[in-house]
């Protein structure tokens, strides 16, 4: 289904449990059910945080008996006739929660990443097979009109044999500071490497566009982390609100950002579920989103470059950067007959033939952060639960390769850092760096 207007109306909505009522749980998965009441209905919610649990429960009129603080309590008092689970828990919880949900007989829509080790990803893939359940991964970019148009162009052989893909992911400066310096994904030990938690989307797009060709080799490296104490402008407190002398000039001063009317709702909700400015201000005083950016426990890089070689001599370069304010993706694909390139946020593509003739391809623009992919992905999952035919599903068997590349990228990046460190320690006298 390529258009929301073409969506089939179900005889009855899919009855589901939301596991993890965080930002995406409330705004994206919850928002879908609010808008498309004939497709999805939440019967239960599992969320350890009482405020978020009751916020979601009240929003979707879930009886108090079906608001759970854990999966253990959920399975001890099961609601009737639940068909599916949408899992938007924190990354480290993905494996154990999905494991129990699959064994419990539920179809599962799982936020990326699948899990934080590749072995766990493989276990979940096998569990889905053994229990004959759908396990679908939220690789939403495949569903965006932008990347769907690129895929259709490649499949039509318009640029011939693919030779090279250059994909640039601009995380966006504000997004990076919010999520990967102060936020839940700032440390690979508590969440996962950024190649997994962020750019597995991009690895997935590359392998999907290439028709799931095998990757023969991979090399990845990164720059030094800028957000560390050595780069602080001077002596700064642990939190912005605790007497920072640089509040007037610091771009990252938390109150200016989270109490700004221009800040998107999703980021404010990360600070206070109810979006109340008083609660946001209170939580900035001692919470993670109010911390000085130079005194967080972040260890993920702001720039990472990965080069891959695939079957049939196809080369792909993935450049992840946090330096630009614009949050988007840019892509250029070169083929034997021409090239195609474009920018996700602009919604434009340019198809150029070898004879230098060019054609602009306009794609429809959507307002969600993934270029219009979120809702079509949810609908695609629901059609699977209803046994409707659709060939686009991001099932785990077609999504796991992206995770393999993400883990390999982090392994390569760390090896590169160790090699450089060893070289600098052993360099000959008089060597100039």
JOQUI-V781434 format. One line per field, one symbol per residue. burial: I if it has 16 or more other C-alpha atoms within 10 Angstrom, else O. A space follows every 10 residues. Layout:
burial=???
This chain:
burial=OOOOOOOOOO OOIIIIIIII IIIIIIIIII OIIIOOOOII IIIIIIIIOO OIIIOIIOOI OIOOOIIIII IOOIOOOOOO OIIIIIIIII IIIIIOIIIO IIOOIIIIII IIIIIIIIOI IOOIIOIIOO OOIIIIIIII IIIIIIIIII IOOIOOOIII OIIIIIIIII IIIIIIIIII IIIIIIIIOO IIIIIIIIII IIIIIIIIII OIIOIOOIII IIOOOOIIOO OOOOOIOIII IOOIOIIOOO OIIIIOIIIO OOOOOIIIII IIIOIOOOOI IOOIIOOIII IIIIIIOIII IIIIIIIIII OOOIIIIIII IIOOOOIIII IIIIIOOIII IIIIIIIIII IIIOOOOOOO IOIOIIOOOI IIIIIIIIII IIIIIIOOOO OOIIIIOOII IIIIIIIIII OIIOOIOOOO OOOOOOOOOO OOO
